Amino acid sequence: MSVPLPAAACAADLLAWAGHHLPTPEGRAEARLLLLHVLGQPAVWLFSHDREPVDPAAARRFGELVVRRAAGEPVAYLTGSRGFWNLELAVSPATLIPRPETELLVEQALLRLPDDGRPLRIADMGTGTGAVALAIAAERPQAMVLATDLLGPTLAVAVGNAQRNGIDNVHFRRGSWYRALGRDRFDVIVSNPPYIRSDDAHLQQGDLRFEPPAALASGEDGLEAIRIIAAGACDHLVPGGWLLLEHGWDQGPAVRALLDAAGLEQVQTVVDLEGRDRVSLGRRPGRSLWD
């Protein structure tokens, strides 16, 4: 049974009410985040203001968001933003929600990009919110980063995030995978492509139910997009250039086989903080300018 929102409430009362709808520890943390979002306040505000009256309109807005979250809508879509790396990114239902494990893709790319002022060229295919492209560009301001996506509304979110974070060394281009790159070649190509099997039951669970299916699923084995990306890598990398791909926890062997078959060298898989296969990579044969 639904618990009525308190008619005259302070922050503590509203959070107690939210606990009936979001009863888990994670749910209570999400309720605090939603309340702070509605009030436009930092987290520390609650420590000294939790007994102050909350404007009734703000309380109603908070109640609406809690009910929507209880129905499964992702918090990032409710607040319209998500932190990634050291950036704050706008998100929308047109984009995949950036996740902490994708920061490993950024870390591994940066390890292969010298930080000595060289004019590097990097491509991020299927950029979504622009999370990976913008994080790399912020860390390598001398580099030119090309971020691509097939869908215009998705690319518009990424463009807005570049402006929002004051990052001006990222260029955006609409198109499907290597078609968007044209004849250009890059020192590093990164991608967090769709990699879930189209019949995977997880697509009907949790936040995934609300995210764009085309950004999640990729054929019967989840590898359709990765096959395309692996096969075309050598044609779009400079000699010695690297391809790095995020993928599912059980796809490491299959992705490494695809990178080997594409003629890449030094193929390996890097595990995430939970010890699961997360990023596979390989290098085009030849000497790079910094060898």
C-alpha positions as CSV (number, residue, x, y, z in Angstrom):
1,M,0.0,0.0,0.0
2,S,1.3,3.4,-0.9
3,V,2.3,5.7,2.0
4,P,1.0,9.3,1.6
5,L,3.6,12.0,1.2
6,P,3.8,14.1,4.4
7,A,1.7,17.3,4.0
8,A,4.3,19.5,5.8
9,A,7.6,17.9,5.7
10,C,11.3,18.4,6.4
11,A,14.1,16.5,4.6
12,A,14.2,13.8,7.3
13,D,10.4,13.2,7.0
14,L,10.7,13.0,3.2
15,L,13.5,10.5,3.4
16,A,11.6,8.4,6.0
17,W,8.6,8.4,3.6
18,A,10.9,7.4,0.7
19,G,12.2,4.4,2.7
20,H,8.8,2.8,2.3
21,H,9.2,2.9,-1.5
22,L,12.9,2.3,-1.6
23,P,13.6,0.1,1.5
24,T,17.1,-1.2,0.7
25,P,20.3,0.5,1.7
26,E,21.0,1.3,-2.0
27,G,17.4,2.6,-2.3
28,R,17.9,4.9,0.7
29,A,21.1,6.3,-0.8
30,E,19.3,6.9,-4.1
31,A,16.5,8.7,-2.2
32,R,19.0,11.1,-0.7
33,L,20.5,11.7,-4.1
34,L,17.1,12.5,-5.6
35,L,16.2,14.8,-2.7
36,L,19.5,16.7,-3.1
37,H,18.9,16.9,-6.8
38,V,15.4,18.4,-6.3
39,L,16.7,20.9,-3.7
40,G,19.8,21.8,-5.7
41,Q,22.0,21.1,-2.6
42,P,25.3,19.3,-2.0
43,A,25.4,16.2,0.1
44,V,26.7,18.0,3.2
45,W,23.5,20.1,3.3
46,L,21.6,17.2,4.9
47,F,23.9,17.1,8.0
48,S,22.7,20.5,9.3
49,H,19.4,21.2,7.4
50,D,17.5,17.9,7.6
51,R,14.9,19.4,9.9
52,E,14.2,22.5,7.9
53,P,10.9,22.6,6.1
54,V,11.0,21.7,2.4
55,D,9.0,23.7,-0.1
56,P,5.8,21.8,-0.9
57,A,6.4,21.9,-4.6
58,A,9.9,20.5,-4.2
59,A,8.5,17.8,-1.9
60,R,5.9,16.8,-4.5
61,R,8.6,16.7,-7.2
62,F,10.7,14.5,-4.9
63,G,7.8,12.2,-4.3
64,E,7.2,11.8,-8.1
65,L,10.9,10.9,-8.6
66,V,10.8,8.3,-5.8
67,V,7.8,6.6,-7.2
68,R,9.3,6.5,-10.7
69,R,12.5,5.1,-9.2
70,A,10.5,2.5,-7.3
71,A,9.0,1.5,-10.7
72,G,12.5,1.0,-12.1
73,E,13.5,4.1,-13.9
74,P,17.3,4.7,-13.6
75,V,18.4,7.4,-11.2
76,A,20.6,8.9,-13.9
77,Y,17.6,9.5,-16.2
78,L,15.7,11.0,-13.3
79,T,18.4,13.5,-12.4
80,G,19.6,13.9,-16.0
81,S,23.3,13.5,-15.1
82,R,25.9,11.0,-14.1
83,G,29.5,11.4,-12.9
84,F,32.3,9.7,-14.9
85,W,36.0,10.0,-14.5
86,N,36.3,13.6,-13.2
87,L,33.4,14.9,-15.4
88,E,29.7,15.5,-14.8
89,L,27.8,14.3,-17.9
90,A,24.2,14.9,-19.0
91,V,22.4,11.7,-19.9
92,S,19.1,11.0,-21.5
93,P,17.0,8.0,-22.6
94,A,18.8,8.4,-25.9
95,T,22.1,7.4,-24.3
96,L,23.6,4.5,-22.4
97,I,24.3,5.4,-18.8
98,P,28.1,5.7,-18.2
99,R,29.3,3.1,-15.7
100,P,32.3,3.0,-13.4
101,E,33.8,-0.1,-15.0
102,T,34.1,1.8,-18.3
103,E,36.8,4.0,-16.7
104,L,39.1,1.0,-17.2
105,L,38.8,1.6,-20.9
106,V,40.0,5.2,-20.4
107,E,42.8,4.1,-18.1
108,Q,44.2,1.5,-20.6
109,A,44.0,4.0,-23.5
110,L,45.9,6.6,-21.5
111,L,48.6,4.1,-20.7
112,R,49.2,4.0,-24.5
113,L,49.0,7.7,-25.2
114,P,52.2,9.6,-24.4
115,D,51.7,12.7,-22.3
116,D,54.5,14.8,-23.8
117,G,52.6,17.2,-26.1
118,R,52.7,15.0,-29.2
119,P,49.7,15.6,-31.6
120,L,47.9,12.3,-31.1
121,R,44.8,11.2,-33.0
122,I,42.2,9.2,-31.1
123,A,38.8,7.9,-32.2
124,D,35.9,6.8,-29.9
125,M,33.3,4.9,-31.9
126,G,29.8,4.7,-30.6
127,T,30.5,7.5,-28.1
128,G,27.1,7.8,-26.5
129,T,27.3,10.5,-23.9
130,G,30.9,11.2,-25.0
131,A,32.1,9.8,-21.6
132,V,35.2,8.0,-22.9
133,A,36.1,10.5,-25.6
134,L,35.8,13.5,-23.2
135,A,37.7,11.8,-20.4
136,I,40.6,11.0,-22.7
137,A,40.5,14.5,-24.3
138,A,40.6,16.1,-20.8
139,E,43.7,14.1,-19.9
140,R,45.5,14.6,-23.3
141,P,44.6,18.2,-24.2
142,Q,47.2,18.2,-27.1
143,A,45.3,15.3,-28.8
144,M,42.6,15.5,-31.4
145,V,39.8,13.1,-30.4
146,L,37.1,12.1,-32.9
147,A,33.8,10.9,-31.3
148,T,31.3,9.2,-33.5
149,D,27.8,7.8,-33.1
150,L,25.1,6.6,-35.4
151,L,22.2,8.5,-33.9
152,G,21.8,12.3,-34.1
153,P,20.0,12.7,-30.7
154,T,22.7,10.7,-29.0
155,L,25.5,12.7,-30.6
156,A,23.7,15.9,-29.6
157,V,24.0,14.8,-25.9
158,A,27.8,14.2,-26.4
159,V,28.3,17.6,-28.0
160,G,26.5,19.2,-25.1
161,N,28.7,17.4,-22.6
162,A,31.8,18.7,-24.3
163,Q,30.5,22.2,-24.0
164,R,29.3,21.6,-20.4
165,N,32.8,20.5,-19.4
166,G,34.7,23.1,-21.4
167,I,36.5,20.4,-23.6
168,D,37.3,21.8,-27.0
169,N,39.7,19.1,-28.5
170,V,36.9,16.7,-29.4
171,H,35.2,16.7,-32.8
172,F,32.0,14.9,-33.5
173,R,30.9,12.9,-36.5
174,R,27.7,11.0,-37.2
175,G,28.0,7.5,-38.8
176,S,28.2,3.8,-38.3
177,W,31.5,2.5,-37.0
178,Y,34.3,2.9,-39.6
179,R,32.1,4.7,-42.1
180,A,32.2,7.6,-39.7
181,L,36.1,7.6,-39.8
182,G,36.4,7.7,-43.5
183,R,40.0,7.4,-44.6
184,D,41.4,8.8,-41.4
185,R,43.9,6.8,-39.3
186,F,44.4,7.0,-35.6
187,D,47.0,6.3,-32.9
188,V,44.3,4.8,-30.7
189,I,40.8,3.6,-31.4
190,V,38.5,2.9,-28.4
191,S,35.0,1.7,-28.2
192,N,32.4,0.5,-25.7
193,P,30.1,-1.1,-28.3
194,P,26.9,-3.1,-27.6
195,Y,27.9,-6.6,-26.5
196,I,25.0,-8.2,-24.8
197,R,23.3,-11.2,-26.5
198,S,19.9,-10.2,-28.0
199,D,18.1,-12.9,-26.0
200,D,19.9,-12.2,-22.7
201,A,17.3,-12.1,-19.8
202,H,19.2,-9.2,-18.2
203,L,17.9,-6.9,-20.9
204,Q,14.5,-7.1,-19.2
205,Q,15.9,-6.4,-15.7
206,G,16.9,-3.4,-13.7
207,D,18.1,-0.2,-15.5
208,L,18.7,-2.1,-18.7
209,R,14.9,-2.1,-19.3
210,F,15.0,1.7,-19.9
211,E,18.3,2.1,-21.8
212,P,18.4,2.1,-25.6
213,P,18.4,-1.5,-26.9
214,A,20.7,-0.6,-29.8
215,A,23.4,0.5,-27.4
216,L,23.2,-2.8,-25.4
217,A,22.5,-5.8,-27.6
218,S,24.5,-7.0,-30.6
219,G,23.2,-10.2,-32.2
220,E,22.8,-13.7,-31.0
221,D,26.2,-13.9,-29.3
222,G,26.7,-10.2,-28.5
223,L,29.7,-10.0,-30.8
224,E,28.3,-8.5,-34.1
225,A,29.6,-5.0,-33.5
226,I,32.9,-6.2,-32.1
227,R,33.5,-8.4,-35.2
228,I,33.0,-5.3,-37.4
229,I,35.4,-3.2,-35.2
230,A,38.1,-5.9,-35.0
231,A,38.0,-6.6,-38.7
232,G,38.5,-3.0,-39.8
233,A,41.1,-2.0,-37.2
234,C,44.3,-2.3,-39.2
235,D,42.8,-0.2,-42.0
236,H,42.2,2.7,-39.6
237,L,45.2,2.5,-37.2
238,V,48.6,4.0,-37.9
239,P,51.5,1.4,-37.6
240,G,51.9,0.6,-33.9
241,G,48.4,2.0,-33.1
242,W,46.1,0.4,-30.6
243,L,42.5,-0.8,-30.6
244,L,40.8,-1.1,-27.2
245,L,37.3,-2.6,-26.6
246,E,35.1,-3.0,-23.6
247,H,33.1,-6.2,-23.6
248,G,31.3,-8.7,-21.3
249,W,32.8,-10.6,-18.5
250,D,32.7,-13.9,-20.4
251,Q,33.7,-12.6,-23.8
252,G,37.5,-12.2,-23.3
253,P,38.6,-15.4,-25.2
254,A,36.2,-14.7,-28.1
255,V,37.3,-11.1,-28.4
256,R,41.0,-12.0,-28.3
257,A,40.4,-14.5,-31.1
258,L,38.8,-11.8,-33.2
259,L,41.7,-9.4,-32.6
260,D,44.2,-12.1,-33.5
261,A,42.3,-13.0,-36.7
262,A,42.3,-9.3,-37.6
263,G,46.1,-9.3,-37.6
264,L,46.6,-7.4,-34.4
265,E,49.6,-8.1,-32.1
266,Q,50.2,-8.0,-28.4
267,V,46.6,-9.0,-27.9
268,Q,45.5,-9.2,-24.2
269,T,42.6,-8.8,-21.9
270,V,42.6,-6.6,-18.8
271,V,40.3,-7.4,-15.9
272,D,38.3,-5.0,-13.8
273,L,38.4,-4.4,-10.1
274,E,36.2,-7.5,-9.5
275,G,38.6,-9.7,-11.5
276,R,36.4,-10.0,-14.5
277,D,37.4,-9.7,-18.2
278,R,36.5,-6.2,-19.2
279,V,38.8,-4.7,-21.8
280,S,40.6,-6.4,-24.7
281,L,43.2,-4.8,-26.9
282,G,45.7,-5.3,-29.6
283,R,48.2,-3.4,-31.6
284,R,48.6,-2.9,-35.4
285,P,52.0,-4.4,-36.5
286,G,54.7,-1.8,-37.2
287,R,56.6,0.9,-35.4
288,S,54.8,3.9,-34.1
289,L,56.3,7.4,-34.0
290,W,57.2,7.0,-30.3
291,D,58.8,3.6,-30.5
